[in-house]
Amino acid sequence: MKPAARSVFRILSCLVGLFLCILVTGLGLIVYFNAPPTGPVREEEDGGLRKTEDGSVLIEVRKGETGFSVGKRLEEAGLIKSRYFWYALSRFDGNAVKSGTFRLEPPAAQLVIRKILVEGRQMLEKVVVPEGSTLKKTARILEEAGICTSEDLLRSAADPEIPNSYSIPGPTMEGYLFPDTYLFPKDYPAEKVIRAMADNFFFRIQEAGIAKRGEELHAMVILASIVEREYRAEDEAPLMAGVFLNRLRIGMALQSCATVEYVITEIQGKPHPAVIYTRDTEIKDPYNTYVHPGLPPGPICSPGALALNAAFQPQTGDYLYFRLVDPEAGRHYFSKTFDDHIRAGVFYTKQGRSP
């Protein structure tokens, strides 16, 4: 082999060797940085990244958060080895991470974590909160779904900072957690659950064109919560709202059995009564509208859209009374005078219907 050829061969050999060395080193670095760290996972103080009881980790990627910011948080939490490797992967594949809450199963390779966040595979549970649910019932529903504990939700709902942030004059969020179907991740912070449901409430009333706020809104929510627990036939809800408003105007007690039930079940903690007796209507409690005239101190449940609309757009008239006359259909007889109210009870009793 000629000297010139040998020189070219040596140069090519060196270049190939250098390329292989760089390739092996690069692959080694990729393998190293892709492997999960061996240390413990560290939670974030604001709850944006936290461990669950089953050993998994929930991370919330905020709207508008950059990929580098997410990588920095993952590195600080001990879930990946290098934020810079994360950033290099972001630049290489050009895919942005999705916003939302994601469940990670450490130890997990960085490429696995990245795939979950880029594809947006959120771990969400469907939760149905029925209309007329009280705060305690809502807390039980969420706990049974594994979203948050009942204790945490009730504690957060009574934290003055949350009602104040929505300009709600009441001491808790009772009445403002809109009954709806929700998608929440398991082990979600109770405060964020409450804010999501309250944001839904205020979105719904804004969508309905309701502009009232503060004490005026609070009074209407209280009224709507009573209507929610009283009506069964949808067309009667505005009529019932009109009856209660008529009673308020003349200083007559609302005399709502629903408020007595609230006292018995939610305040006294007793089972739901099958029948309301006279002794029950005499319970001395601010929420008992047989004893105390005017609206009770706060809502007695979370009213749905129909009850809210009824409270804000009641059917006007002279009715002051109503009584159940068809238990199966849930229909009531409305009357203007107490005598007519009594006569209706006698008549429907004779007809074999419940008064």
Secondary structure, DSSP 8 states (H G I E B T S, - for coil): --HHHHHHHHHHHHHHHHHHHHHHHHHHHHHHHHS--SS-----TTSSEEE-TTS-EEEEE-TT--HHHHHHHHHHTTSSS-HHHHHHHHHHH------EEEEE-SS--HHHHHHHHHHT----EEEE--TT--HHHHHHHHHHTTSS-HHHHHHHHT-THHHHHTT--SSS-TT-S--SEEEE-TT--HHHHHHHHHHHHHHHHHHTT----HHHHHHHHHHHHHHHHH--SGGGHHHHHHHHHHHHHTT-----HHHHHHIIIIIS-----SS--HHHHT---TT-TTTS-S--SS-SS---HHHHHHHHS---SS--EEEEEETTTTEEEEESSHHHHHHHHHHHHHTT---
